[in-house]
Amino acid sequence: MIIDTHVHIGNMLNFVMTEEDVLYSMDTYGIDHSIVSSINAAEFDHDLRRVPQKLQHSQLNCLREVVDFAKHNPTRISAAVWVRPYGEKADYDLYKAINDDRKYIKAIKFHPFHSTVPFDAKEMEPFIEMAQHYGLPAVVHTGGSDAASCSRVYQMAKRFPKVRFVMVHMGLGTDNREAIELISRLPNLYGDTTWVPLSSTLSLIRTAGIGKVLFGSDNPIDGRDTYLHNRTGDRSLYQQYFNELKEQLSAEDYDRLMYRNAAELFGISLKETPPAEKN
């Protein structure tokens, strides 16, 4: 069984990621459950320029999009709320939307790079308080800018010990050492495998324990076959997680990394998750 904790839909920032692509990839590569957020919630582009107003999508509309996806595939898809702290608030409407569809919502997604708001800034705290109120993990992009640094996630995790934080990418584009060291310090701080070399994940396991890491991928960011190859056709690093990693961990630890940790952290019922089809 595999639970992918970091999956997207949306048409934004030169990415086109459809529900059909997500379901195809799950069927083809044996993914049983995906936690999905909408990239349409991005507030700034890759060059940190404000996304034109005509292309902006509200956090409520983005939430409805992923909740509808989950409602149509309740045993296979869960929703993550991608919040927009630069231009929006953790207001009554967002609380109500989460409350109304809480059974489908498993996380609150933060992308400090695409919001340009430092993750440990005061503006973020109302959203963290929302996560605490609903018992939702805070899933945080790390890497690419100071606003999205691993140290800022660590500082916020210290301020909110009751909230569980996932350090997505463990510092994208780095050697992951800082993330590994910081994750090992706090019981409420975790890492995921999204674009993380297998060697770094094994280092995190040795340093912090098998319970501190989750499988995630960014699927289908490189297309519907993201799990197989990247945009240039080279073998995806996720093939190492599906294959080589089995030889380096016990069967119990492999299961914990690939799905049991996620099921526990996000509250996903394994009884309701049917086996994925493999072609």
Secondary structure as UniProt FT lines:
FT   STRAND          3..12
FT   TURN            13..14
FT   STRAND          15..17
FT   HELIX           19..29
FT   STRAND          33..38
FT   HELIX           39..41
FT   TURN            46..47
FT   HELIX           53..55
FT   HELIX           59..72
FT   TURN            74..76
FT   STRAND          77..82
FT   TURN            85..87
FT   HELIX           92..100
FT   HELIX           102..104
FT   STRAND          105..110
FT   HELIX           112..115
FT   TURN            119..120
FT   HELIX           122..124
FT   HELIX           125..134
FT   STRAND          138..141
FT   HELIX           146..148
FT   HELIX           150..159
FT   TURN            161..162
FT   STRAND          165..168
FT   TURN            169..170
FT   TURN            172..173
FT   HELIX           177..183
FT   TURN            184..185
FT   TURN            187..188
FT   STRAND          189..192
FT   TURN            194..195
FT   HELIX           198..208
FT   HELIX           210..212
FT   STRAND          213..214
FT   TURN            220..222
FT   TURN            224..228
FT   TURN            231..232
FT   HELIX           238..242
FT   HELIX           244..247
FT   HELIX           251..255
FT   HELIX           256..260
FT   HELIX           261..266
FT   HELIX           270..272
//
